[in-house]
C-alpha cells in the first residue's frame, strides 16, 4: 500500500474566519416548491398576528441594535446566574435587556 503525496497548501486554500463563501457552482440548500412560488409575497396577515401590539422604541435604547452587538463574556457564580436568568424569564425580558437596564439604573443612581 503506497501513500499519496501530501498536497501543497496555498494561500487560497487557507480559511480565514468570517471570509468563507460557498463555491460558485454549489446549489442552494432549499429549492423553491411550486406551491411556495405561487404564493404571493403580499399574503394577508392572520388576525392573531395583526392584533399583536407593535413594540415602541424605548428611550434608553434597550432592545435596539441587538443584531450587530459585540459579545460580553465573563464568569459569575452559579447562584447569581440562576437568579439573573429566573428574574429575566419572570419579567419576560432577554438577558441582554436586563443587563442594559440594570447598568442604566446603576448609572442613574450614581448620578452618571
Beta strands, then each sheet from edge to edge (+ up, - down):
end
